[in-house]
Amino acid sequence: MNRRRLAVILAGVAAFINLYAPQSLLPLLRAWIGDDAARAGLIVSAGTFGVALAAPFAGLLADRYGRRRVIVIAAFLAVIPGLFAGLAPTPEALMAIRLVQGLCLPGIFAVTVAYIAEEWPAAEARAVTAVYVAGTIGGGFVGRFLSGVVAEFAGWRWGFAALAVVQLLLALAIRAWLPPGRDQPKLRGSPRTPLLPLMLRPGLRGAYATGFLMLFALVGGFTYMTLHLSEPPFALGPAALSSIFGVYVIGVLVTPYSGRLLNRFGHARVLVLAWVIAVCGLLATLLPLLLAVAAGLALFSLGLFVAQTTTTSFVGESAGAERGPAVGLYVTCYYAGGSVGGVLPAVVWHWAGWPGVVGLIVAAGGVSALIGWNSFRFPKDEPHPVDEPLPEIGGEA
């Protein structure tokens, strides 16, 4: 694997290592802020809300100043609020810091997706996008696991501090290994891409809705599953809860091969298959056995990671010359879904507990699969013939 692909993977890690880390800290944070599930969920949602606010502007900045420059600067900026998170004097201050951190992250996430679509041919870009998504999965796992283990022995404040140090190391590696792209920064005063036509384009509009529902499901599922597992009969502590996110490792290993599935079957079919896997896994978590819950979460996360690869790849390919702003809009919708997913299930949780949250997410999955099936079926998305050689994952770019 060359340095450019490795830098793309590390960008995925950097984009996600802090974003969902509070999920494994929720038992400690809830003791700090009071027994309020919605307020605890807001600490997670504040970061995703910041991402949603900033995402459209990340694409515009990248078009003007260059994608590599924006990725590197954003990776370094994300370190600062990470350090302040551990010093937050009140829950409201922590939410505000998380919001600021979220504002930094689209410069990594959205711009890297556009960078991939620009730098590799379409068939190979699908494979590289899948590898990049595997990096985001790894980042999500490392963030939750590291913060949970550190918090178990030193408190949640040191958990945030440890993540800030890792974020700094990632930023230094990205700066050293990510080469400049082929895109040429636009001159000041160049015409800007209007966002409204991108929102009204049928395929992209469907992708935006699908992305919203995907992160709604992922954030809602893992946030309230954490609360579920912290209560009897499981009663897991922060370190044990963080180890549950080890199911992400399966996603890291399997998701890169979703590029092959996309080349063979096309975006629409792969999206539906991914949701079927995710829903089956989620239903398995209803069993009162920790092993069944872990296996169900593995399938749930794997299905959603493949769905994320599918939709991200579709946006990058179908947006054409406007891929920077188009990806930015997609990220806005995606993380808006995550923000809602951290809070809305609290209402269902209050009345119906974890089974109610499962029912809500299954309904969201069905709607997402239906929208994607109708939106991703375009001539440009015709699958490759079955006998056509598929791109090798991990080979030279």
Sequence and secondary structure as in RCSB ss.txt:
>XXXX:A:sequence
MNRRRLAVILAGVAAFINLYAPQSLLPLLRAWIGDDAARAGLIVSAGTFGVALAAPFAGLLADRYGRRRVIVIAA
FLAVIPGLFAGLAPTPEALMAIRLVQGLCLPGIFAVTVAYIAEEWPAAEARAVTAVYVAGTIGGGFVGRFLSGVV
AEFAGWRWGFAALAVVQLLLALAIRAWLPPGRDQPKLRGSPRTPLLPLMLRPGLRGAYATGFLMLFALVGGFTYM
TLHLSEPPFALGPAALSSIFGVYVIGVLVTPYSGRLLNRFGHARVLVLAWVIAVCGLLATLLPLLLAVAAGLALF
SLGLFVAQTTTTSFVGESAGAERGPAVGLYVTCYYAGGSVGGVLPAVVWHWAGWPGVVGLIVAAGGVSALIGWNS
FRFPKDEPHPVDEPLPEIGGEA
>XXXX:A:secstr
  HHHHHHHHHHHHHHTTTTTHHHHHHHHHHHH S HHHHHHHHHHHHHHHHHHHHHHHHHHHHH HHHHHHHHH
HHTHHHHHHHTT SSHHHHHHHHHHHHHHTHHHHHHHHHHHHHHS HHHHHHHHHHHHHHHHHHHHHHHHHHHHH
HHHH HHHHHHHHHHHHHHHHHHHHHH    S     TT     HHHHHHSHHHHHHHHHHHHHHHHHHHHHHHH
HHHHTSTTT   HHHHHHHGGGHHHHHHHGGGHHHHHHHH HHHHHHHHHHHHHHHHHHTTSS HHHHHHHHHHH
HHHHHHHHHHHHHHHHHHSGGGHHHHHHHHHHHHHHHHHHHHHTHHHHHHHHHHHHHHHHHHHHHHHHHHHHHHH
S  GGG    TTS    TTS  
